[in-house]
Amino acid sequence: MIHELRIYRCVPGRLPALLNRFETITLKLWAKHGIRQAGFWTTLIGESNQDLHYLLAWESLAEREAKWNAFAADPEWLKARAETEKDGAIVAQVTNAILQPTGFSSVK
């Protein structure tokens, strides 16, 4: 099992729109494509309170590539993303890292 850490830095003031999009649209589409989330976090104390951090769980890089690409090309997602961004961009920057557990990790 590997995990993908994704951090979305929102355009100032747009974090509520991003959270709403995940809650009402994105998670349903991820379920359709078999994408498993391992948790979501916002920043209480830290560099920016305009960030959303989340982890995705993957069996392999091949699974990630297949499922993420299918989601990214899904016409329903493309339409929903465009609709939710009609008043402007929500996310200013995305960073991600693929993480593998250490031998002593409680998550395998």
C-alpha positions in Angstrom: 0.0 0.0 0.0 1.2 3.5 -0.9 -0.3 6.8 0.0 -0.5 10.0 -2.0 -0.3 13.3 0.0 -1.9 16.1 -1.9 -1.9 19.7 -0.7 -4.2 22.3 -2.3 -3.4 25.9 -1.6 -6.6 27.8 -2.3 -7.0 31.2 -3.8 -7.6 33.5 -0.8 -11.2 33.1 0.4 -12.0 30.1 -1.8 -11.3 27.2 0.7 -15.1 26.9 1.6 -15.8 26.4 -2.2 -13.2 23.7 -2.4 -14.5 21.9 0.7 -18.0 22.1 -0.6 -16.9 20.7 -4.0 -15.2 17.7 -2.3 -18.1 17.0 -0.1 -20.9 17.3 -2.7 -19.2 16.3 -6.0 -15.6 14.9 -5.9 -16.1 12.1 -3.3 -19.0 10.6 -5.2 -16.9 10.6 -8.4 -14.0 9.1 -6.6 -16.3 6.3 -5.4 -17.4 5.7 -9.0 -13.7 5.3 -10.0 -12.6 3.3 -7.0 -10.4 6.0 -5.5 -10.0 5.6 -1.7 -9.4 8.6 0.5 -7.5 8.1 3.8 -8.4 11.5 5.3 -8.7 15.2 4.8 -7.3 18.0 6.9 -7.4 21.8 7.0 -4.7 23.8 8.7 -5.5 25.0 12.3 -2.0 26.3 13.0 0.6 26.6 10.3 1.8 28.5 7.3 -1.6 29.0 5.7 -5.1 28.4 6.7 -6.1 28.3 3.0 -4.7 24.8 2.6 -6.4 21.4 2.2 -4.3 18.3 2.9 -5.5 14.9 2.0 -4.3 11.3 1.6 -5.3 8.8 -1.0 -4.6 5.1 -0.6 -3.3 3.1 -3.6 -2.3 -0.5 -4.0 0.3 0.5 -6.6 1.5 3.2 -8.9 -0.2 1.4 -11.7 -3.5 1.5 -9.9 -3.0 5.2 -9.2 -2.3 6.0 -12.8 -5.3 4.1 -14.1 -7.9 5.4 -11.6 -6.6 9.0 -11.4 -6.5 9.3 -15.2 -10.0 7.9 -15.6 -11.3 10.3 -13.0 -9.5 13.3 -14.5 -11.0 12.6 -17.9 -14.5 11.9 -16.6 -16.9 14.2 -18.4 -19.0 14.5 -15.3 -16.0 15.7 -13.3 -14.9 18.1 -16.1 -18.4 19.7 -16.2 -18.6 19.9 -12.4 -15.2 21.4 -12.1 -16.0 24.1 -14.8 -19.3 24.9 -13.1 -17.7 25.3 -9.6 -15.0 27.5 -11.1 -17.3 29.8 -13.1 -16.6 32.6 -10.6 -12.8 32.0 -10.8 -10.2 29.5 -9.8 -10.5 27.8 -6.5 -7.0 26.3 -6.2 -3.9 28.4 -6.7 -1.3 25.6 -6.3 -1.3 21.8 -6.0 1.6 19.8 -4.5 1.7 16.0 -4.1 4.0 13.3 -2.9 3.8 9.5 -3.2 4.6 8.0 0.2 5.6 4.5 1.1 5.5 3.1 4.6 8.6 2.4 6.6 9.2 -1.0 8.1 8.0 0.2 11.5 4.9 2.1 10.3 1.6 1.2 11.8 0.2 1.6 8.3 1.3 -1.0 5.8 
